[in-house]
């Protein structure tokens, strides 16, 4: 026998039934959404794994290492007695041992990737590599503040690349000019030893170097490099510094003379002509 609920009870039962249906619908929708999200996440993970497998892991590691190396390099600058030359110290070895290399134009800079890149910067007149520094000489009218960002960038990019500083076998690896030879006299041996142990370190501190070119009739012939080559005080360096020391320790020495290569003589002559022309304007 069926029992009929009062009107009020039937209304309450209907409301409860509707609420239960909505709750079940919400739970079902949430479950479906959760399943959909899981499927989407699974698909994304699969896609990422596929992409990761396609990427060359070795290249990624190399790029990350290069970026870190560039970011951690701190380049210091030091002034030199030559106001047109600055000494850049990257904090890593530049040339092997105590060797040096100098580049005076784009043509002879072809043997060095870094020198070649530096000569592409407007205003650079000379590049000199020391054991742990780089000396850059600019034109007189060039402005360091405008050049420095490009110089820093070129140096950092080069050392991050891992390329050799000198490509050609002609690059200097030792100071052959001061190497003691069998046929050297005792006087020449003493001169070379003083140049290599007492004079060269001081010259390199100023961003330059010296090259022994011979000894004859009491005269020592030297070539100045780097910041010292075009410095206004190069004569003082030769006479008051090098000459006095050599004459003190080697009585056979009576004087020291600076020598230039033929191409340097031509460049200096052209530079002096241009300077006179500008002064007359």
NUBAKOL-65763 format. One record per residue (C-alpha): residue number from 1; residue in three letters; x, z, y. Coordinates in Angstrom, 1 decimal, decimal comma, m for minus. Example, Ala and Ser with C-alpha at 12.3 -4.5 7.8 and 13.67 -1.06 7.14 Angstrom:
! residues 2
+-----+---------+--------+--------+--------+
| num | residuo |      x |      z |      y |
+-----+---------+--------+--------+--------+
|   1 |     ALA |   12,3 |    7,8 |   m4,5 |
|   2 |     SER |   13,7 |    7,1 |   m1,1 |
+-----+---------+--------+--------+--------+
! end
This chain:
! residues 281
+-----+---------+--------+--------+--------+
| num | residuo |      x |      z |      y |
+-----+---------+--------+--------+--------+
|   1 |     UNK |    0,0 |    0,0 |    0,0 |
|   2 |     UNK |    1,4 |   m1,1 |    3,4 |
|   3 |     UNK |    1,7 |    1,4 |    6,2 |
|   4 |     UNK |    1,3 |    0,2 |    9,8 |
|   5 |     UNK |    3,5 |    1,8 |   12,3 |
|   6 |     UNK |    2,0 |    2,8 |   15,6 |
|   7 |     UNK |    2,6 |    0,4 |   18,5 |
|   8 |     UNK |    5,3 |    2,5 |   20,0 |
|   9 |     UNK |    7,2 |    2,7 |   16,7 |
|  10 |     UNK |    7,0 |   m1,0 |   16,2 |
|  11 |     UNK |    8,5 |   m1,7 |   19,6 |
|  12 |     UNK |   11,4 |    0,7 |   18,9 |
|  13 |     UNK |   12,1 |   m1,0 |   15,6 |
|  14 |     UNK |   12,1 |   m4,4 |   17,2 |
|  15 |     UNK |   14,6 |   m3,3 |   19,9 |
|  16 |     UNK |   16,9 |   m1,8 |   17,3 |
|  17 |     UNK |   16,8 |   m4,9 |   15,2 |
|  18 |     UNK |   17,6 |   m7,1 |   18,2 |
|  19 |     UNK |   20,5 |   m4,9 |   19,2 |
|  20 |     UNK |   21,9 |   m5,0 |   15,6 |
|  21 |     UNK |   21,7 |   m8,8 |   15,7 |
|  22 |     UNK |   23,6 |   m9,0 |   19,0 |
|  23 |     UNK |   26,3 |   m6,6 |   17,7 |
|  24 |     UNK |   26,8 |   m8,7 |   14,6 |
|  25 |     UNK |   27,0 |  m11,8 |   16,6 |
|  26 |     UNK |   29,6 |  m10,3 |   18,9 |
|  27 |     UNK |   31,7 |   m9,1 |   16,0 |
|  28 |     UNK |   31,4 |  m12,5 |   14,4 |
|  29 |     UNK |   32,5 |  m14,2 |   17,6 |
|  30 |     UNK |   35,4 |  m11,8 |   18,1 |
|  31 |     UNK |   36,6 |  m12,4 |   14,5 |
|  32 |     UNK |   36,4 |  m16,1 |   15,0 |
|  33 |     UNK |   38,3 |  m15,9 |   18,3 |
|  34 |     UNK |   41,0 |  m13,8 |   16,6 |
|  35 |     UNK |   41,3 |  m16,2 |   13,8 |
|  36 |     UNK |   41,6 |  m19,1 |   16,3 |
|  37 |     UNK |   44,3 |  m17,2 |   18,2 |
|  38 |     UNK |   46,2 |  m16,6 |   15,0 |
|  39 |     UNK |   46,0 |  m20,3 |   14,1 |
|  40 |     UNK |   47,2 |  m21,3 |   17,6 |
|  41 |     UNK |   50,1 |  m18,8 |   17,5 |
|  42 |     UNK |   51,0 |  m20,1 |   14,1 |
|  43 |     UNK |   51,0 |  m23,7 |   15,3 |
|  44 |     UNK |   53,1 |  m22,8 |   18,4 |
|  45 |     UNK |   55,6 |  m21,0 |   16,1 |
|  46 |     UNK |   55,8 |  m24,0 |   13,9 |
|  47 |     UNK |   56,3 |  m26,3 |   16,8 |
|  48 |     UNK |   59,0 |  m24,0 |   18,3 |
|  49 |     UNK |   60,8 |  m23,8 |   14,9 |
|  50 |     UNK |   60,6 |  m27,6 |   14,6 |
|  51 |     UNK |   62,0 |  m28,0 |   18,2 |
|  52 |     UNK |   64,7 |  m25,5 |   17,5 |
|  53 |     UNK |   65,8 |  m27,4 |   14,4 |
|  54 |     UNK |   66,1 |  m30,6 |   16,4 |
|  55 |     UNK |   68,3 |  m29,1 |   19,1 |
|  56 |     UNK |   72,1 |  m29,2 |   18,4 |
|  57 |     UNK |   73,0 |  m25,5 |   18,3 |
|  58 |     UNK |   76,7 |  m26,2 |   18,9 |
|  59 |     UNK |   76,0 |  m28,0 |   22,2 |
|  60 |     UNK |   73,7 |  m25,2 |   23,3 |
|  61 |     UNK |   76,5 |  m22,6 |   22,6 |
|  62 |     UNK |   79,1 |  m24,7 |   24,4 |
|  63 |     UNK |   76,9 |  m25,1 |   27,5 |
|  64 |     UNK |   76,1 |  m21,3 |   27,6 |
|  65 |     UNK |   79,9 |  m20,5 |   27,3 |
|  66 |     UNK |   80,8 |  m23,0 |   30,0 |
|  67 |     UNK |   78,1 |  m21,5 |   32,4 |
|  68 |     UNK |   79,4 |  m18,0 |   31,7 |
|  69 |     UNK |   83,0 |  m19,0 |   32,3 |
|  70 |     UNK |   82,1 |  m20,6 |   35,6 |
|  71 |     UNK |   80,1 |  m17,6 |   36,8 |
|  72 |     UNK |   82,8 |  m15,1 |   35,9 |
|  73 |     UNK |   85,7 |  m17,0 |   37,6 |
|  74 |     UNK |   86,7 |  m15,4 |   40,9 |
|  75 |     UNK |   89,0 |  m17,5 |   43,1 |
|  76 |     UNK |   91,1 |  m15,8 |   45,7 |
|  77 |     UNK |   92,7 |  m17,5 |   48,7 |
|  78 |     UNK |   95,9 |  m16,6 |   50,4 |
|  79 |     UNK |   97,3 |  m17,9 |   53,6 |
|  80 |     UNK |  100,8 |  m19,5 |   53,7 |
|  81 |     UNK |  103,3 |  m19,9 |   56,5 |
|  82 |     UNK |  101,9 |  m23,4 |   56,8 |
|  83 |     UNK |   98,6 |  m23,3 |   58,7 |
|  84 |     UNK |   97,5 |  m26,5 |   57,0 |
|  85 |     UNK |   98,0 |  m25,2 |   53,5 |
|  86 |     UNK |   96,0 |  m22,6 |   51,6 |
|  87 |     UNK |   96,9 |  m21,0 |   48,2 |
|  88 |     UNK |   94,0 |  m20,8 |   45,7 |
|  89 |     UNK |   94,4 |  m18,3 |   42,9 |
|  90 |     UNK |   91,8 |  m18,9 |   40,0 |
|  91 |     UNK |   92,9 |  m15,9 |   38,0 |
|  92 |     UNK |   94,0 |  m18,0 |   35,0 |
|  93 |     UNK |   97,2 |  m19,9 |   34,1 |
|  94 |     UNK |   97,4 |  m23,2 |   36,0 |
|  95 |     UNK |  100,8 |  m24,7 |   34,8 |
|  96 |     UNK |  102,6 |  m23,7 |   31,6 |
|  97 |     UNK |  105,5 |  m21,2 |   32,0 |
|  98 |     UNK |  107,0 |  m21,3 |   35,5 |
|  99 |     UNK |  106,6 |  m25,1 |   35,9 |
| 100 |     UNK |  105,1 |  m26,9 |   38,9 |
| 101 |     UNK |  103,6 |  m30,3 |   39,8 |
| 102 |     UNK |  103,0 |  m31,9 |   43,1 |
| 103 |     UNK |  100,7 |  m34,8 |   44,1 |
| 104 |     UNK |  100,9 |  m36,4 |   47,5 |
| 105 |     UNK |   98,3 |  m39,2 |   47,1 |
| 106 |     UNK |   95,5 |  m40,5 |   44,9 |
| 107 |     UNK |   97,8 |  m42,9 |   43,0 |
| 108 |     UNK |  100,1 |  m40,3 |   41,5 |
| 109 |     UNK |   97,1 |  m37,9 |   41,1 |
| 110 |     UNK |   95,8 |  m40,1 |   38,3 |
| 111 |     UNK |   97,7 |  m38,1 |   35,7 |
| 112 |     UNK |   95,8 |  m34,9 |   36,6 |
| 113 |     UNK |   92,0 |  m34,7 |   36,3 |
| 114 |     UNK |   91,9 |  m31,8 |   38,7 |
| 115 |     UNK |   94,2 |  m33,3 |   41,3 |
| 116 |     UNK |   92,2 |  m36,6 |   41,1 |
| 117 |     UNK |   89,0 |  m34,7 |   41,7 |
| 118 |     UNK |   90,5 |  m32,7 |   44,6 |
| 119 |     UNK |   91,7 |  m35,8 |   46,4 |
| 120 |     UNK |   88,0 |  m37,0 |   46,5 |
| 121 |     UNK |   87,4 |  m34,3 |   49,0 |
| 122 |     UNK |   87,7 |  m35,5 |   52,6 |
| 123 |     UNK |   90,7 |  m34,1 |   54,5 |
| 124 |     UNK |   93,0 |  m33,2 |   51,6 |
| 125 |     UNK |   96,5 |  m34,4 |   52,1 |
| 126 |     UNK |   98,4 |  m32,9 |   49,2 |
| 127 |     UNK |   97,9 |  m30,9 |   46,0 |
| 128 |     UNK |  100,5 |  m28,6 |   44,4 |
| 129 |     UNK |  100,1 |  m26,8 |   41,1 |
| 130 |     UNK |  102,1 |  m23,6 |   40,5 |
| 131 |     UNK |  102,2 |  m21,3 |   37,4 |
| 132 |     UNK |   99,1 |  m19,4 |   38,5 |
| 133 |     UNK |   98,0 |  m20,9 |   41,8 |
| 134 |     UNK |   97,0 |  m24,2 |   43,5 |
| 135 |     UNK |   98,2 |  m25,0 |   47,0 |
| 136 |     UNK |   96,1 |  m27,5 |   48,9 |
| 137 |     UNK |   97,4 |  m29,1 |   52,1 |
| 138 |     UNK |   94,9 |  m30,6 |   54,5 |
| 139 |     UNK |   95,0 |  m33,0 |   57,4 |
| 140 |     UNK |   95,6 |  m31,3 |   60,8 |
| 141 |     UNK |   92,1 |  m32,1 |   62,1 |
| 142 |     UNK |   90,3 |  m31,1 |   58,9 |
| 143 |     UNK |   88,3 |  m27,8 |   58,8 |
| 144 |     UNK |   88,8 |  m25,3 |   56,0 |
| 145 |     UNK |   85,3 |  m23,9 |   56,2 |
| 146 |     UNK |   83,8 |  m27,3 |   55,5 |
| 147 |     UNK |   86,2 |  m28,0 |   52,7 |
| 148 |     UNK |   86,3 |  m24,7 |   50,8 |
| 149 |     UNK |   82,9 |  m25,0 |   49,0 |
| 150 |     UNK |   83,9 |  m28,4 |   47,4 |
| 151 |     UNK |   87,3 |  m27,1 |   46,6 |
| 152 |     UNK |   85,9 |  m24,0 |   44,8 |
| 153 |     UNK |   83,4 |  m26,1 |   42,9 |
| 154 |     UNK |   86,0 |  m28,6 |   41,8 |
| 155 |     UNK |   88,4 |  m25,8 |   40,5 |
| 156 |     UNK |   85,6 |  m23,9 |   38,7 |
| 157 |     UNK |   84,2 |  m27,1 |   37,1 |
| 158 |     UNK |   87,7 |  m28,2 |   35,9 |
| 159 |     UNK |   88,6 |  m24,9 |   34,2 |
| 160 |     UNK |   85,1 |  m24,7 |   32,6 |
| 161 |     UNK |   85,6 |  m28,2 |   31,1 |
| 162 |     UNK |   88,7 |  m27,1 |   29,1 |
| 163 |     UNK |   90,6 |  m30,3 |   30,0 |
| 164 |     UNK |   94,5 |  m30,2 |   30,3 |
| 165 |     UNK |   95,9 |  m29,9 |   33,8 |
| 166 |     UNK |   98,2 |  m32,9 |   33,2 |
| 167 |     UNK |   97,2 |  m35,8 |   31,0 |
| 168 |     UNK |  100,4 |  m37,7 |   31,1 |
| 169 |     UNK |  103,6 |  m36,7 |   29,1 |
| 170 |     UNK |  105,4 |  m37,1 |   32,4 |
| 171 |     UNK |  104,0 |  m33,8 |   33,6 |
| 172 |     UNK |  106,6 |  m31,2 |   34,2 |
| 173 |     UNK |  106,8 |  m28,4 |   31,7 |
| 174 |     UNK |  110,1 |  m26,8 |   32,6 |
| 175 |     UNK |  112,3 |  m26,7 |   35,7 |
| 176 |     UNK |  114,8 |  m29,4 |   34,5 |
| 177 |     UNK |  116,4 |  m29,5 |   38,0 |
| 178 |     UNK |  117,9 |  m26,0 |   37,5 |
| 179 |     UNK |  118,6 |  m26,3 |   33,8 |
| 180 |     UNK |  122,2 |  m25,5 |   33,1 |
| 181 |     UNK |  124,1 |  m28,5 |   31,7 |
| 182 |     UNK |  127,3 |  m28,7 |   29,8 |
| 183 |     UNK |  129,2 |  m30,6 |   32,5 |
| 184 |     UNK |  128,0 |  m28,3 |   35,3 |
| 185 |     UNK |  130,8 |  m26,6 |   37,2 |
| 186 |     UNK |  130,9 |  m22,8 |   37,6 |
| 187 |     UNK |  129,8 |  m23,3 |   41,2 |
| 188 |     UNK |  126,8 |  m25,5 |   40,3 |
| 189 |     UNK |  125,8 |  m23,0 |   37,5 |
| 190 |     UNK |  125,8 |  m20,2 |   40,0 |
| 191 |     UNK |  123,7 |  m22,2 |   42,5 |
| 192 |     UNK |  121,1 |  m23,1 |   39,9 |
| 193 |     UNK |  120,9 |  m19,6 |   38,7 |
| 194 |     UNK |  120,3 |  m18,2 |   42,2 |
| 195 |     UNK |  117,7 |  m20,9 |   42,9 |
| 196 |     UNK |  115,8 |  m20,2 |   39,7 |
| 197 |     UNK |  115,9 |  m16,3 |   39,7 |
| 198 |     UNK |  116,2 |  m15,3 |   43,4 |
| 199 |     UNK |  114,9 |  m18,0 |   45,6 |
| 200 |     UNK |  112,2 |  m19,9 |   43,7 |
| 201 |     UNK |  110,0 |  m16,8 |   43,2 |
| 202 |     UNK |  109,9 |  m16,1 |   46,9 |
| 203 |     UNK |  109,1 |  m19,7 |   47,7 |
| 204 |     UNK |  106,3 |  m19,8 |   45,2 |
| 205 |     UNK |  104,8 |  m16,6 |   46,8 |
| 206 |     UNK |  104,4 |  m18,8 |   49,9 |
| 207 |     UNK |  102,6 |  m21,5 |   47,9 |
| 208 |     UNK |  105,5 |  m23,8 |   47,5 |
| 209 |     UNK |  108,6 |  m24,6 |   45,4 |
| 210 |     UNK |  112,1 |  m26,1 |   45,6 |
| 211 |     UNK |  113,8 |  m28,8 |   43,7 |
| 212 |     UNK |  117,6 |  m28,9 |   43,3 |
| 213 |     UNK |  118,9 |  m32,4 |   44,1 |
| 214 |     UNK |  122,7 |  m31,9 |   43,9 |
| 215 |     UNK |  125,8 |  m30,3 |   45,3 |
| 216 |     UNK |  128,6 |  m32,3 |   47,0 |
| 217 |     UNK |  131,3 |  m31,4 |   49,6 |
| 218 |     UNK |  129,9 |  m27,9 |   50,0 |
| 219 |     UNK |  126,4 |  m29,1 |   50,8 |
| 220 |     UNK |  123,4 |  m28,1 |   48,6 |
| 221 |     UNK |  120,6 |  m30,7 |   48,7 |
| 222 |     UNK |  117,1 |  m29,4 |   48,1 |
| 223 |     UNK |  113,6 |  m30,8 |   48,2 |
| 224 |     UNK |  110,8 |  m28,5 |   49,4 |
| 225 |     UNK |  107,4 |  m28,8 |   47,8 |
| 226 |     UNK |  103,8 |  m27,6 |   48,3 |
| 227 |     UNK |  103,1 |  m25,5 |   51,5 |
| 228 |     UNK |  106,8 |  m25,5 |   52,4 |
| 229 |     UNK |  107,2 |  m29,3 |   52,5 |
| 230 |     UNK |  105,3 |  m29,8 |   55,8 |
| 231 |     UNK |  105,6 |  m26,3 |   57,2 |
| 232 |     UNK |  106,8 |  m26,0 |   60,8 |
| 233 |     UNK |  109,2 |  m23,2 |   59,7 |
| 234 |     UNK |  110,7 |  m25,2 |   56,8 |
| 235 |     UNK |  114,0 |  m25,5 |   58,7 |
| 236 |     UNK |  114,0 |  m21,7 |   59,2 |
| 237 |     UNK |  113,3 |  m21,3 |   55,5 |
| 238 |     UNK |  116,3 |  m23,5 |   54,6 |
| 239 |     UNK |  118,8 |  m22,1 |   57,1 |
| 240 |     UNK |  117,9 |  m18,4 |   57,4 |
| 241 |     UNK |  116,7 |  m17,8 |   53,9 |
| 242 |     UNK |  118,1 |  m20,2 |   51,3 |
| 243 |     UNK |  121,4 |  m21,2 |   53,0 |
| 244 |     UNK |  122,3 |  m17,6 |   53,9 |
| 245 |     UNK |  121,7 |  m16,3 |   50,4 |
| 246 |     UNK |  123,7 |  m19,2 |   48,7 |
| 247 |     UNK |  126,6 |  m18,8 |   51,2 |
| 248 |     UNK |  126,7 |  m15,1 |   50,6 |
| 249 |     UNK |  126,9 |  m15,3 |   46,8 |
| 250 |     UNK |  128,7 |  m18,7 |   46,4 |
| 251 |     UNK |  131,6 |  m19,0 |   48,9 |
| 252 |     UNK |  131,9 |  m22,7 |   48,1 |
| 253 |     UNK |  128,5 |  m23,5 |   49,7 |
| 254 |     UNK |  128,8 |  m24,4 |   53,4 |
| 255 |     UNK |  125,3 |  m25,7 |   54,2 |
| 256 |     UNK |  121,9 |  m26,6 |   52,8 |
| 257 |     UNK |  120,1 |  m29,9 |   53,5 |
| 258 |     UNK |  116,5 |  m30,9 |   52,9 |
| 259 |     UNK |  116,0 |  m34,3 |   51,3 |
| 260 |     UNK |  112,9 |  m36,5 |   51,1 |
| 261 |     UNK |  111,8 |  m39,1 |   48,7 |
| 262 |     UNK |  111,5 |  m42,7 |   50,1 |
| 263 |     UNK |  107,7 |  m42,7 |   50,0 |
| 264 |     UNK |  107,7 |  m39,3 |   51,8 |
| 265 |     UNK |  109,9 |  m40,7 |   54,5 |
| 266 |     UNK |  107,5 |  m43,6 |   55,1 |
| 267 |     UNK |  104,5 |  m41,2 |   55,1 |
| 268 |     UNK |  106,1 |  m38,9 |   57,5 |
| 269 |     UNK |  107,0 |  m41,8 |   59,8 |
| 270 |     UNK |  103,5 |  m43,1 |   59,8 |
| 271 |     UNK |  102,1 |  m39,6 |   60,4 |
| 272 |     UNK |  104,4 |  m39,1 |   63,4 |
| 273 |     UNK |  103,4 |  m42,5 |   64,9 |
| 274 |     UNK |   99,7 |  m41,6 |   64,5 |
| 275 |     UNK |  100,3 |  m38,2 |   66,1 |
| 276 |     UNK |  102,1 |  m39,8 |   69,1 |
| 277 |     UNK |   99,3 |  m42,4 |   69,5 |
| 278 |     UNK |   96,7 |  m39,6 |   69,5 |
| 279 |     UNK |   98,6 |  m37,6 |   72,1 |
| 280 |     UNK |   98,9 |  m40,6 |   74,4 |
| 281 |     UNK |   95,1 |  m41,2 |   74,4 |
+-----+---------+--------+--------+--------+
! end
